[in-house]
Every structure is written in structure tokens, then in C-alpha cells.
Amino acid sequence: MSQPVGTLVKAMDVLDALGESAPVGVLELSRRLEMDKSAVSRILTTFKSRDYVRVVEDGRYDLGLRLFELGQALQERMPFRETVIPHIDAIARETDETAFAVHYSQGQIAYLYDCVSTRDIRLGERAGDRASPWNHPAGKVILAHHDQAHVLAALAAARRTQRKGLPTVESFRREMTQIRKQGYATQLDAETCLVAVPVLNDTGPVSAALMVGGPAFRVATSQTKSLAKLLAQHGREVSHSLGWIAKSY
């Protein structure tokens, strides 16, 4: 099997770091990635020449327009996005709350598409945002359908470097069991209420979810089951469109 090219891997690490937190300077990037400062500088100069990164006013670096253009092209070609957009729009119409399509890749969730509620007080746009899956309802409902030994090992590894804000391995294991049993995940805090269901498939681990939510004062805990039922209906239709054959849901 062919091995990754080391220089390219380092270059991709730079882009990933900029995607997670930017703008950022060369020195900070080199520290964060544990790479030589001159190597980081050469990579950034190369990317800048092709508009993959840009320099902001204070000399720090951020992602460039070329990545946005490629991202737009990718979104237009993705069968999942084409399939899910009508359902997200329908969920937003039927609930009058903001609905989202979320994808999981490389240990993070990414918002692929959203349809924002028309109400004055609502959840805003998040398309393009990324987040850690451990405390996120869409992340949890996706990970609940992954190999649990692998998921819990990944959480344990994350806790070794960043315990603050992360659930314990045992509490997460129990939550995964409950999510698989009920078929959906929720998040309710002082400001928002969110409900998420998985998009199932027969070709590998679940990698996507549908989610809807709104302000906590309007979307109460008592509504989560009805929202989950609506999401599950759309989730089944999306899953079938992508080739999933139902055994149970």
C-alpha cells in the first residue's frame, strides 16, 4: 500500500490548523503543529501563491478564496447534499425552527447546510462551521452508530490532553447506549434545545445526521420526542435515497 507523502501531510496539517482557528501567525502555527518555523513559512508562502491562504492586515494567515471556491464546487457535486437539502428545508418549514445537515469526518462534525427559521429569535446560520462531537447532539447520534470500543478509546485519548468540558468515558458509554435505544440525541441548555437523528447507510459507519433546534424558551424538553419523530421520518427517506435498506430504525 502506498504511504502518504510526508511534505504533503505537513501542508495539509497547516490547512487543517487554519481551518480550526485563524487568523494565526507563523510562530503560533509552528508551535501548535510542532513543526519547524521555516517549514511552516515555506508551506504558507506556497499556499498563498495559489490563493489557498491569504495574509490579513496584521501579517497573520487565514484560509484563502480558492478553498471557498473548491468547497462550493464540492458541495454542488455531493449526492448527499443534493439529497438532503429538500428535507432540511421541509423540516424548517414544518417546525418553523432552524434545521441542519451535519457530516462527521476526521474526528469533527461539520455543518454542510442549514435552513434558518423565519422567526425573530432563532438559531443562526452555521454552514461551514466545525465542532467537536463529544458534547454535540449530532456528533453523539453519529458516534452512537460507530464501533463503541473505538469511540471510547478516542474519547479516552482526547481526555488525556484536554479533560475540561469532556464527558467521562463511562458517562459517554451510558449515553451512547441510551441514544441507540431511543434513536435520537438531544441537547438542552439555558439558551438552546437541539434534536438530532442519524442518516443510516449500509456501506460503513454512520457519517451524517439531521438536526433541528431553537431557543430553549420556545423548544421545550416536552417537544423533543415529537421533533425526533419528524426528523426520523425525514432521516429514513434520506437514508433510503442513499441506498440504506431498512431492517429496523
N, C-alpha and C positions, 0 to 999 in steps of 0.2 A: 504494500500500500504506500502511495506517495505521502511524503511528510510535508507539513506546512513550511513555507519559506520564512525563515526567522525574521528577515528585514520587513517583510510584508506584515507579519504578525505584529511586530512592534508598531508599524504605521497604523494598523487597524486599532491597536490599543490606544493610540493617540486620539483617533477619531472617536472611539467609544468614550474616552475620558472627557472630551469636549462635549459630547452629547449628554453626559451625565451632569456636568457642571461647567458653565462657561459664562462670560469670557474668563480666561486664565492666562497667566504668563508662562514663559518657557521654564523658569526656575521651579515654579509650583508644579507644573506638569512633570518635570524630571523627578521631583521628589515623590509625587503621587505614584508614578509608574516605576520608580526605582530604575530609571534609565539615565544614561549619560546626557548632560545638558546639551552638548554639541550634537548628539544624535537626534534629540528632540527638535532642536533648532533646524537641522537639515530636513527632517521629515515635514515640519511645518512650512518651510520655505518651498518644498516641492509641492505640497498640497495647495499652497497659496498661488503658485504659478498656474494651477488648473482650476482655481476658484472653489476648491473643496473646503478651504478655510479662508477667513478674512481677518484683517487686523482692525481692531476698534481704536477709538481715539487715544486711549491711554497706552497703546502698544501691546495690549493683551490680544489673545487669539480667540476666535469664535468660529462656529461652523459657517460655511460659505453657501452661496446661492446654488452652486452646482449640485450639492447634496439635496437641496429642496427640489430642484428640477428632476433629479433621479427618483426621489421619493414620490413625487407626483406621477411620474411615468410608471413606477411600480404599482402604486395604488390603482391606476387605471387598468392594469393587466391582471390584478389579483382576482381569481374566481371567487374567493371568499368575500372580498369586499363587494363585488357586483351582486353576490347572492344576498348578503346581509343588509345592505343599505335599505331596501324596501321594508324589511322587518323592523329595523331600528326606527325608521320614520313612522311606521304604523304604531309601534309601541309608544312613541312620544305622543302621537295623536290620541291614542286610546286612554292614556293616563294623564295627559297634559303635564307630564314631567319630562325631565331630560333623560334621554336614552343613549346608551353607548355600546359600541362593539370593541372588545378588548382582545388582544393577542398576547401570548406568552412565548418568550424566546430568550435564551441565554440568561436565565435567572431573573428576568424582569418582565413586567407586563407593560404593554404599550397600547395607548388608545388609538385605534385605527379610524374611528368615525364616531360622530355624535350628532344628535338632533336635539337642539336646545328648546326647552319649554318656552311657551309664549307668555307665561305669567311674569308679573313684575319682579317677584322674588323667586329665584330659581338657581339651579346649578348651572355654571357657565361651561363654555367650550373647553375641551381637554384634548382634542385630536392632536396627536404628535407627542403628548406627554408620556413619560415613563415613570414607573414606580416599583418599589419592592413588593413582592407578592405576599409577604408574611402577615401583614395586617390589613390586607385589601380583600374585599369580598370576591372580586373576580379572580384574583390570584389564588385565593383559598379554594374556590369551587373548581378551578382548573387543577390545582395540585392534589385535590382530593381524588382525582382520577388518574394520578400517576402512581408509580411503584412507591409504596409508602416507606420502605427501607431507604430508598434513595432520597426521598423528600426529607425524611427526618435526619439523615446523615448530612444533607446540605444545610438544614437549619442548625444543626449542632456546630458545623463548621463556621457558619455565619456568626453564631453566638460567641465563638472563641475570639473573634476580632471586634464584635460590636454587640454587646449584650443589651444596651439601652434601647428600650422600645420593642424588643423582640420577645415573642412568647417563649415559654419554656418548651422543651421537646415534648414532654408528657402532655401539657395542656393542648399543644397543637395536634398531637396524635388523637386526643379525645375529640377535638373539634373536627378533624378530618372524618372521623367515624360518624359523627352527627350529620355532617354535610352530605356524605354519601347516602345516609339513611333518608334524609328529608329531600334531597335533590337540589338544594339551593343554599346559598350563603347570604348572610346579611351583615350590615354594619349600621349601628345606631349610636350616634354620639350627640353631644349637645346641639350641634348645628345641622347635621345631615342624616338621612336614612337612605341606605343603598341596598338593593337586592340584585343578586346575580345568579345565572344558571349556566351550565356548560353547553358548548356546542360539541356534540359527540361525533366520533368517527370510528371507522374500522381499520384504519391504516397505521395507527400509532397512538401515542399518548394524546390526551385532550390538550389542545393548544389555544382555544378561544372560548370566549364567554360573551353573553348578552347581559347588560346591566341597566337598571333604571333607578332613579333616585330623585329626591327633592329635599327641601328644608324639613328639619325634624318636626317643626311645629305643625306642618301640614301632612307629612307622610309618617303616620304613627306606626308603632310596632304592630298594632292590630291589623294593619293593612298588608303586612309583608307576605302573608300566605296567598292573598288574592293577587298581589303583584307577581309572586313566584309562579302561580298558576298560569297567568297570562304570558310571562316570559317563557315558561316551559313549553307552551303551545308553539310559540314562535321558534324556540330552540329546536323543537322536533322537526319543524318544517325546514329550517336551515340545515340541520343535520342530515335529513333525507336528501335535500338538494345536493349536498356534498358527498353523498354516497353511503351514508350510515344506514344500516339495516336494523330496525328495531327488534330487540329481544325483550327488553324492559326499559323503562325510563324512570 
